[in-house]
Amino acid sequence: MSAFKPLVFSGVQPTGNLHLGNYLGAIKKFVALQEQSDCIYCVVDLHSLTAQLVHDDLADQT
């Protein structure tokens, strides 16, 4: 029987520029997970609208 490789699906919300917190909190872990799992990552654009942002700022950051 073949070994089962788990599937990971995760998305990030595009609410601004990447910073150290993004890297340490998510992106570094995303890279490590690729060694042990099949991974699908995405940018969840629609969810960026849940935050109160100025329209021009949102357009500049996406």
C-alpha positions as CSV (number, residue, x, y, z in Angstrom):
1,M,0.0,0.0,0.0
2,S,1.3,3.5,-0.9
3,A,2.0,6.1,1.8
4,F,-0.7,8.7,2.2
5,K,0.5,12.3,1.9
6,P,-1.9,14.8,3.5
7,L,-3.3,17.7,1.6
8,V,-3.0,21.2,2.9
9,F,-5.1,24.1,1.6
10,S,-4.5,27.6,2.9
11,G,-5.1,31.1,1.8
12,V,-3.8,34.5,2.8
13,Q,-5.7,37.8,3.0
14,P,-4.1,40.6,0.9
15,T,-4.5,43.5,3.3
16,G,-1.1,45.1,2.9
17,N,2.5,44.6,2.2
18,L,4.3,41.5,3.5
19,H,6.2,42.0,6.8
20,L,8.3,40.0,9.2
21,G,5.1,38.8,11.0
22,N,3.7,37.3,7.8
23,Y,7.0,35.6,7.1
24,L,7.4,34.1,10.6
25,G,3.8,33.4,11.2
26,A,2.8,31.8,7.9
27,I,5.1,31.8,4.9
28,K,8.0,30.1,6.6
29,K,5.6,27.3,7.7
30,F,4.1,27.1,4.3
31,V,7.5,26.3,2.8
32,A,8.3,23.7,5.5
33,L,4.9,22.0,5.0
34,Q,5.7,21.3,1.3
35,E,8.2,18.7,2.4
36,Q,5.6,16.5,4.1
37,S,2.3,17.4,2.4
38,D,0.7,18.2,-0.9
39,C,0.0,21.9,-0.6
40,I,-2.3,24.4,-2.3
41,Y,-1.9,28.0,-1.4
42,C,-3.9,31.0,-2.6
43,V,-4.6,34.7,-2.1
44,V,-8.2,35.1,-1.0
45,D,-9.1,38.4,-2.6
46,L,-12.8,38.5,-1.7
47,H,-11.9,38.3,2.0
48,S,-9.8,41.4,1.8
49,L,-13.1,43.3,1.7
50,T,-13.9,42.3,5.3
51,A,-11.5,44.9,6.6
52,Q,-12.3,48.6,6.7
53,L,-9.8,50.0,4.1
54,V,-9.7,53.1,2.0
55,H,-10.5,52.2,-1.6
56,D,-7.3,53.8,-3.0
57,D,-5.2,51.9,-0.4
58,L,-6.8,48.6,-1.4
59,A,-6.2,49.2,-5.1
60,D,-2.5,50.1,-4.4
61,Q,-1.9,47.0,-2.3
62,T,-3.5,44.4,-4.6
